[in-house]
Amino acid sequence: MKECADIELLQPLKGLSSEAVDEAFKDFKVSTDFKNAVVEKATISMTES
């Protein structure tokens, strides 16, 4: 479990980084706008809680 705490991409309380979204969607053909929207929605969700 400690190993996961050290992986920067897996830090949910920091929101989603563009690098994390790129990694998650690397096998799919999604637009940059879509990836930016995912990051933005995650930020909104984190602040509304």
C-alpha positions as CSV (number, residue, x, y, z in Angstrom):
1,M,0.0,0.0,0.0
2,K,2.9,2.4,0.8
3,E,4.1,2.0,-2.9
4,C,0.8,3.5,-4.1
5,A,1.1,6.4,-1.8
6,D,4.4,7.3,-3.4
7,I,3.1,7.2,-7.0
8,E,2.4,10.8,-7.9
9,L,-0.3,9.9,-10.6
10,L,-2.4,8.1,-8.0
11,Q,-3.0,10.9,-5.6
12,P,-6.8,11.5,-5.7
13,L,-6.8,14.3,-3.2
14,K,-4.6,16.4,-5.5
15,G,-7.1,16.0,-8.4
16,L,-6.2,14.7,-11.8
17,S,-3.2,15.8,-13.6
18,S,-3.0,16.0,-17.3
19,E,-0.3,13.3,-17.2
20,A,-2.7,10.9,-15.3
21,V,-5.4,11.5,-17.8
22,D,-3.0,11.0,-20.7
23,E,-1.9,7.7,-19.2
24,A,-5.5,6.6,-18.5
25,F,-6.6,7.3,-22.1
26,K,-3.4,6.3,-23.9
27,D,-5.1,3.3,-25.6
28,F,-8.1,5.4,-26.8
29,K,-8.4,8.1,-29.4
30,V,-9.8,11.0,-27.5
31,S,-9.3,14.6,-28.2
32,T,-7.3,17.1,-26.1
33,D,-10.5,18.9,-25.4
34,F,-12.0,15.7,-23.9
35,K,-9.0,15.2,-21.7
36,N,-9.0,18.8,-20.6
37,A,-12.7,18.4,-19.7
38,V,-11.9,15.3,-17.6
39,V,-9.3,17.2,-15.6
40,E,-11.7,20.2,-15.2
41,K,-14.6,18.0,-14.0
42,A,-12.3,16.3,-11.5
43,T,-11.2,19.7,-10.2
44,I,-14.9,20.8,-9.8
45,S,-15.8,17.5,-8.1
46,M,-12.9,18.0,-5.6
47,T,-13.9,21.5,-4.7
48,E,-17.7,20.8,-4.4
49,S,-17.2,18.0,-1.8
